Amino acid sequence: MASSAVDYPPATTTTRRDTSYSRKQKSLSLLCSNFLSLYNRDDGATVLIGLDDAASRLGVVRRRIYDIVNVLESVGLLSRKSKNTYTWKGFAAVPDALKELQEEGLDLTPIPAPVD
């Protein structure tokens, strides 16, 4: 039985050489910085943030915006207004949010160990 040789292309590395893609450009850190540069206002004006609008303006899918919004909401920079809309509260709200988190942590009562 004759064997047929198959020519496979040479193995390539997994490094992308496509100049339109960069891991740094896709990082959450950079996305968060860009998000903050769009919406960071400490002038007292109420800023409504629509997630679809933010995703469009930043050129990412809405899921990536949720990643950012969830963290910013947890530290008090944003508050949820409706399904896809948030209100910017600003950096001045962070100390109160952190104090509230600290109080919640102190209020936790330890769970007693089960008795055998």
C-alpha positions as CSV (number, residue, x, y, z in Angstrom):
1,M,0.0,0.0,0.0
2,A,1.5,3.3,-1.0
3,S,1.4,6.1,1.4
4,S,0.7,9.6,0.2
5,A,2.6,12.4,1.8
6,V,0.6,15.5,2.8
7,D,2.3,18.8,2.8
8,Y,1.2,20.9,5.8
9,P,2.1,24.5,6.1
10,P,4.9,25.2,8.5
11,A,3.9,25.6,12.1
12,T,3.3,29.2,13.1
13,T,3.5,30.9,16.4
14,T,0.3,32.1,18.1
15,T,1.5,35.7,18.0
16,R,-0.8,37.9,16.0
17,R,1.0,40.0,13.4
18,D,-2.2,41.8,12.4
19,T,-1.5,45.4,13.1
20,S,-5.2,46.2,13.6
21,Y,-5.4,44.1,16.7
22,S,-3.6,44.8,20.0
23,R,-4.2,43.2,23.3
24,K,-3.4,46.6,24.9
25,Q,-6.1,48.2,22.9
26,K,-8.6,45.6,24.1
27,S,-7.7,45.7,27.8
28,L,-10.2,46.5,30.4
29,S,-7.8,49.0,31.9
30,L,-7.6,51.1,28.7
31,L,-11.3,50.7,28.2
32,C,-12.0,52.0,31.7
33,S,-9.7,55.0,31.1
34,N,-11.5,55.8,27.9
35,F,-14.9,55.4,29.6
36,L,-13.9,57.7,32.4
37,S,-12.6,60.3,29.9
38,L,-16.0,60.3,28.2
39,Y,-18.1,60.6,31.3
40,N,-16.0,61.9,34.2
41,R,-17.6,65.2,35.3
42,D,-17.3,66.7,38.7
43,D,-19.2,69.9,37.8
44,G,-22.4,68.7,39.5
45,A,-24.2,68.2,36.3
46,T,-26.3,65.0,36.0
47,V,-24.8,62.8,33.3
48,L,-26.9,59.9,32.1
49,I,-24.9,57.1,30.5
50,G,-26.6,54.8,28.1
51,L,-24.7,51.5,27.7
52,D,-25.5,51.1,24.0
53,D,-24.3,54.6,23.4
54,A,-21.1,54.1,25.5
55,A,-20.4,50.8,23.6
56,S,-20.8,52.5,20.3
57,R,-18.7,55.5,21.2
58,L,-15.9,53.3,22.5
59,G,-16.1,50.7,19.7
60,V,-16.7,47.7,21.9
61,V,-19.6,45.3,22.6
62,R,-22.0,46.1,25.4
63,R,-20.7,43.2,27.5
64,R,-17.4,44.9,27.9
65,I,-19.2,48.1,29.1
66,Y,-21.0,46.0,31.7
67,D,-17.6,44.8,33.0
68,I,-16.6,48.4,33.6
69,V,-20.0,49.6,34.9
70,N,-20.2,46.8,37.5
71,V,-16.9,47.8,39.1
72,L,-17.6,51.6,38.9
73,E,-21.0,51.0,40.5
74,S,-19.5,49.0,43.3
75,V,-17.3,51.9,44.3
76,G,-20.0,54.5,44.0
77,L,-19.1,56.3,40.8
78,L,-22.3,55.3,39.0
79,S,-25.8,54.3,40.0
80,R,-28.3,52.3,38.0
81,K,-31.2,54.4,36.8
82,S,-32.9,51.8,34.5
83,K,-32.2,48.7,32.5
84,N,-29.4,50.1,30.3
85,T,-29.0,53.6,31.8
86,Y,-26.7,54.7,34.6
87,T,-26.2,58.1,36.3
88,W,-22.7,59.4,36.9
89,K,-22.2,60.3,40.5
90,G,-18.5,61.3,40.3
91,F,-15.4,60.6,42.3
92,A,-16.7,62.7,45.2
93,A,-19.1,59.8,45.9
94,V,-16.3,57.2,46.4
95,P,-15.5,57.9,50.1
96,D,-19.1,57.5,51.1
97,A,-19.3,54.2,49.1
98,L,-16.2,52.9,50.7
99,K,-17.4,53.8,54.2
100,E,-20.6,52.0,53.5
101,L,-18.8,48.9,52.3
102,Q,-16.6,49.0,55.4
103,E,-19.6,49.2,57.7
104,E,-21.2,46.3,55.9
105,G,-18.1,44.3,56.4
106,L,-18.0,45.1,60.1
107,D,-21.6,44.2,60.5
108,L,-21.1,40.7,59.3
109,T,-21.5,38.3,62.2
110,P,-19.3,35.2,62.1
111,I,-21.1,32.0,61.4
112,P,-20.8,29.6,64.4
113,A,-18.9,26.4,63.8
114,P,-21.2,23.3,63.6
115,V,-21.3,21.3,66.8
116,D,-20.5,17.7,66.5
